[in-house]
Amino acid sequence: MHSRLFNLNNFVVVLIAVGVINIATTDPEIKNAGRVALGLAPLLALGWLSINGPRIVRNSTRVNAVILAFVIYLLVNIMSLLTLGPSLWGIYVTLQIAAAGIVFIYAAAAAWTKKELRVLFLLSHAVVLLSWWFYSQHDYSMRQQAIGNLLFGMSYSVFALALLSRGTWIRIYSGLFGIALGFWFYLLGARAALLGYSFTLLVFLLWSLFVRSHFIYAVFFIAVLISGFVFVCQYPALSDQPFLSQLDTVMFEETGQHLFSGRHLVWEWTFTLFSQRPLWGYGVSAQVGYPFFPAYSLLSTHSFYLHTLLQTGLIGLTAFLAILVSIWRFFWVYRQVSLCRLSGAFLVGICVQQLFEVSWTQNNLAIGSMYWVIIGIGLSYAIRSADLEDGLGSGSSTILSYHAAQGWVRTTSTLGHR
């Protein structure tokens, strides 16, 4: 188990390193080499899965519903690739989706400990230093947005270590780090990361309110998804409001950034295109620029949900939302496990952040992989919690005592209705 986890850590570290290099460099040749490396990552992961697959699947039996949803989503994208015209970019995107699923399965099957989380903890500080270099160079560009999104995902390790540690100093440090990180996202101009991070902290702090009943828990997550989609639909029209136009002017004078940042135009184009092919979309290789606006061939929708609608239509978006819902349902069972609580909070934050970015399964695989590792760690602790319950006897007070000793739960009450 530990040797496989060590390999998993190496795989994630390499992905992050290549992704960071791809963000940091402006050299086209290096960027293309980085894309090739990230494109080969799924093939390496598939070979790895063929070796370790049986044991991984056996350890992941309790997340079969999530894995099934992921497989269906992958099959939808493969069908889209085959039926709407295969291309090299489409194959690359499909392989990225496969890699994200494999990384997620590994993360959920592995037995994570503080030792492995420290690797991500140290990497997060290295990414902070890199982002500081961008900031010191006055390099306000999409690179700062990307590095902010990566740093948002890697911040998970800081809070996870605090929850698993008994020492006071690490909890104080994580609190200070968390406060500083919020200001740092603002200074970087990584507004999507800041918004997702804020929602993550809010959900984590209010978790006990959301898990009072299964009904509240389910309605809350559905409300997040629906309200996010309603916002995306209404956002293009907001720029016509006089008050918001004035606020946009004031914001630009004070911060150098516009309130709308051009997304309202891109999203309006995307909805127009989507309305013409709502069910199946234009294929996994489609971009809002190519082939519709050749002068802006690399233009992105800057919203994962709209990007999915453009590529695979309502069928693809429904398949992906099924993944999110199945994960959220799984977290309910062991909602008192501390890392399930943290992963659940990050899941909500990432869902909000992806209203403005395309990172779940496309673009820079390093960012998307980090998000799936976050969810996988939460499910891993849930699986281990279930294994203990099966081994020690359901309902045994010994189970909760053991959980509390490991820092997995904060309460000595029962796990509640399952």
N, C-alpha and C positions, 0 to 999 in steps of 0.2 A: 504493500500500500504506500509506504513512504517513498520507495524508489520511484513509483509511478508519479507521486505528487511532486517529487523533485524534478522529474522530467516535465511535468505540467508547468511548474514554476519557470523552468528554463524556456519552455515554449512561449509562455506569456511575456517573459522578460525580453526575449528576442523580438516578438511582435511589437512591444512597446518601443524598444530601441530603434527598430527600423521605421516605425511610425513617427517617432520624434525626429529622426534624421530627415524623413520625408517632409515634415513640417518646417524644420529649421532651414533647409537649403533652398536656394533659389536657382540652382544649377539645373537646367532641364535634363541633362544626362543622368545626374544623380537621382532626380525625381523619378525618371523613367525606370532606373534600376531599382529604386524603392518600390515602385508599383509592381515590377516583376517579382521582387522578393515577397511582397504581400500576396501576390497572385499564386506563388508557389506554396505558400503556407497551408492553404487548404489541402493540397496534394500530400504534403508531409503529414498533416493531421489525419488524413484518410489512411495512409500507410500505417501510422501509429495505432489507429483504431483497429485495424485488421489484426494487429499483434495482441493488443490488450482488450479487444472488444468484449469477449465473453464475460470476463470478470467485471468489467465496467458496467455492462448491462445488468448483470446480476446484482450489483450493488446499487443500481438505479431503479429497481423495480417499483419503488414507491413514487417515482416521478414519471411513470409511464404515460399518464394523461398529458403531461407537459411535453414529453418527447414526441408523442403522437401528434399533438398540435403543431410542433415544429416541423415534423416530417411532412404533414399536409401542406404547410406553408411552403416548404422547399419544393414539393411536387407541383404546386400551383405555379411557382416561378419557372420550373423546368418545362412545364407544359406551355407557358407563355413564351419561353425561349424557342421551343420547337415549332410552335404553330404560327408565331408572328415574325419569324425570320431570325435565325441564329446569327450572332455576330461575336467578334472577339470580346468586345466590351460586355455583351450580354453573358457570355460564358464566364468572364471574370467576376461579374456581379453575382451570378449563381453560385460560383465556387466560394465567394465570400460568405454567402448565406449558409452554405454547408459548413464552412469553417467555424462560424459563430455558433452553430448548433453543436458541433463537436466539442468546442471549448466549454460550452455550457454543460454538456454531459460529463466531461472530465471533472469540471469544478464541482458538480453536484455529487459525483461518485467518490471523490477523494476525501480523505480525513484531514481537514485543515487544522493546523495548530498555530500557536503564537509564533513558532519558528518560521513557518512559511509566510505568515502575514507580515513579519518584519522585513522580508525582502521587498514586498510592495510598499511598506512604510518608508524604507530608505529610498526607493525609486521615486516616491511622491516628492520627497525633498529635492531630489535631483531635478525633477521637472519644475519645481518652484524656482530653482536657480536658473534654469534655462529660460523660464518666462520672465525672470528679472532681467536677463540679458536682452530679451526682446524689448522690454519696457525702457531700459537704459539707452537703447539705440533709437528710441522714439519711432519704433517700427509698428505703427498702427496698421495692421493689415489682417487678412484672413488667417494668417499664421497665429496671431494672438487669440483669435476666436477658437482655433483648433486646439492650441495648447491649453486654453482655459477649459475646454470640454474634456480633454484628457485628464487634467488635474482634478476636475470635478469627480470623475470616476475613481481616481486613485486616492482621493481623500477618505474613501471608505476604510482603508486599512488603518488610518489614524484612530478613527472612532471604534473600529472593531477591536484593536489592541486595548483601548481604554476599557471596553466592556469585559474583556477577558482577563484583564490584569487586576490584581488586588492592590497594587501600589497606588498611593495617592498621587505621586508625581506625574505618572503618565496620564491620569485623568485631568489633572490641572493643565498639563501641557496640551492635551487634545482640545480642551476647552479654549485655551488661548489661541491655539492653531486654527480652530474653527472660526473664531471671531476674526482673526487676521486674514483668513482665506476669503471671507466675505468681502472685506475691503479690497483685497487683492484682485478679485474678479471684477470689481468696479473699476479699479485703476487700469486693468488690462483692457477694459471695454468688452469683456466677454459677458454680454448681458444675458444670453441664453443660459450659460453656465450659472450665473448669479441667480437667475430666476429658479432654475431647477434645484440649486443648492438651498435656497431659501425655503422652498416647498419641502425639501427633504428634512430639514431641521424642524420645521413646523409639524410635519406628520409624526416625526419621531417623538417630539415632546408631547404631542396630543394623542399618542397611540392608545393609551388606556381608554380614552373616550370613544375611539373608533371601534374598539373590540368589546364594547359593553354587550353587544348582541350581534349575532350573525347578520341580522337584517341591516343594522347600521353599517356594519363592515362592508357588506355587499353594495349597498346603496351609495356609500361614499365613493368607492372606486368607480362605479358606473357613472356617477355624477362628474368625477374628474375627467373621464374619457369623453362624455357627452358635452360638457361645458367647454372642453378644449376644442372639440370639433366645431361647436357653435362659434367660438371666438375666431377660429380660422376662417369660417364662412363670412363673418361680419367684418373682419379686419380690413379688407379692401375698401369698404364704404366709410370707415372711420376717418380717412384722410380728408373727406369732404366736409367734416364738421368744423365750423369756424373756430371753436374753442381749442380743438386739438391741433389745428393748423397754427394757431398762435403759440400753443405750447411747444410745438415742434421748432418754431423759430427761436423761442427762448432757450430751449434745450441745446440747440446747435450753437448758440452764442456762448452758453456757459460751459458746455462739455466738448464741443466740436463734433458731436454725433447727432444725427437726426433721430427723431422719435420713430419714424416708420422705416427708415433705412432701405427703402425700395422694395421691401417684401410685398407691400400692398399691390404693386404693379405685377410682380411675378405671380402672386397667388391669383390675381384676377385672370391672367393669361391661362394659368393652370386649370382653373375652374371652367373656362371656356373650352379648353381642349378636352377636359374630362366629360363635359356634358355631351360631347359628340361620340364618345365611346365609354360609357359609364360602367359597363359590366366587366369587360376584359382588359381595358386599357390598351396601350400602344406597344407593350413588350418591355422586357427587363432592361433593354439597352437604351430606352427612351430618356431624354432629358427635356426640360422645358425649353431649352434652346435648340437642341438638335432633335429632329430635323426641321422643326417648325420655324425657327428664327436663325438662319445660318450665320448671321453676323454675331450672334451670341451663343455659339454652339456648345460652350461649356457651362452655360448658365444653369444653376441649380434652383430647385424650388425652395430650398432652405426650410423645408418642413417634411419630416419623414412621412407623415400621414398623407399629405398631398402628393409626395413623390411616389408613394405606393399606389395611390389612386391613378396617377398618370401612367404608371408602368403596368400594373396588373388589375386595375379597376376595383370595383366593390368586392369582387371575389377575393383578391389578394389582401385587401385591407381587413375583410372579415376573418380570413385565415390568420392574419397576424394578431388581431385583437383576441382571437381565441387562445393564443399563446399567453398573452398578458393575463387574461381572466383565469386561465388554468393555474398560473403561477400564484395569483392572488388568492385563489381558493385553497391552494396548498399551504400558504402561509397562515391561513386561519387555524388550521389544525394545531400548530405549535406556535401560536401567537405570543406565548409567554417566554419563548426561547429568545434570548437577547439579540442574537445575530439574525434571527428571522425578523424580529422587529426592525432592526437596522436595515436589512435588505429590503423589507417591505417599504420602509420610508424612502429608500433610494429608488425603488421601483416607481413610486409616485413621482418623485423628483425628476427622474429620467423621462417619464412619460410627458411631463410638462415641458422639459427642456427640448424634447424632440418635436414640439410644435414649431420650433424655429431652426432646427438642425436636422441633418440626415446622417445619423451615426449608428443606428441600431445594427444594421447589417451591410452598409455600403460605405463608400468613400474610404476613409482611413480605418483599416481593420483593427489597428491598435486601440482606437477609442471604443469601437463596438465590442471588441473582445473583453475590455475592462468592464463594460457594463454587464456582459453575460457572466463574467467571473463573480461579480458582486451578487447576482441572483443565485448563481450556483453555490456560493459559500453559504448563503442562507438556507438553501435546500439541503446542503450537506449536513449542516447542524441539525436540521429537522430529521433527516434520515437517521443520524446517529442517536438522536433523542428517541426515535421510534424503536431502534434496535435495543436500546436500554430498557424501554418499556416492555418489549417482547421478552427480553431475557430475565428481567427482574419481577415481571408480573404487573399487569395493568392495574393502576390504582394504588400501587405500593408507595408509601411515603418515602421509601428509600430512593426511589427514582428522583423525586424532587430534591431530596437532600443532595444527591449526587450532582444534579444539574446546578444547584446553587453553589456547590463547592467548585464547579468548573467555571462559574460565572455565566452560565447559559441562561439562567433565569434570575429575576430580581425579586421573586416572591416565593413564599412557601405554601401558597394556596394551590389548589388542584389546577390541572391544565384546563379544566372547564369542558363544556360540551364539545364533542368532536363530530 
